[in-house]
């Protein structure tokens, strides 16, 4: 199993469509930072186990957590949205520790240790 962690600032689309830089009003993507963790595996049986664990984990989340979980062909993707003005290195460090704890627990299940 592999884990990838990154922070992204979404970019507005150019043009006149929804979420574009030409639209009037505030766009949901302005002023936010996305913390993204992906848990990946190449073995199909491990991907199914990762997704099953993700289903259990998502049941324990509240709206306050602001974490979105999506199930991908390669495994699981978690995204936490943070307001840009609240983002700092402490929040990043907490996200890394949180993701690592989940990774370690999933790895124990996959390896049987």
C-alpha positions, 0 to 999 in steps of 0.5 A: 500500500502507498500513501500520498499526501499533498496540499492544493489551492484549487484554481478558478477556471478561465472563461464564462462557465460556473466557477470561472474567473469571469463569473460575478460573486464568490466562487466556492474554490476561492480562499480555500486550501485542500488537504489531500491524502490518497491510499493506493494499492495495485492489488484489487483485493487490497483496494477492496479492503481499503475501500471497506475500511474507508466506508467504516471510517466515513460513518464516524465522520461528522459535518464538523470534520469537513472531510470528504471521502471518495472511492477510486479505482486505486483505493481511497481519497480523503480531502479536507477543505480549510479556509485559506486564512486558517491554514498554517503549518500546525494544521498541515502537521496535524493532517500528516499525523492523522493520515499516517495513523490511518495508514498505519492502521490500514497497513496492519489490517492488510498485512495481518500484523 
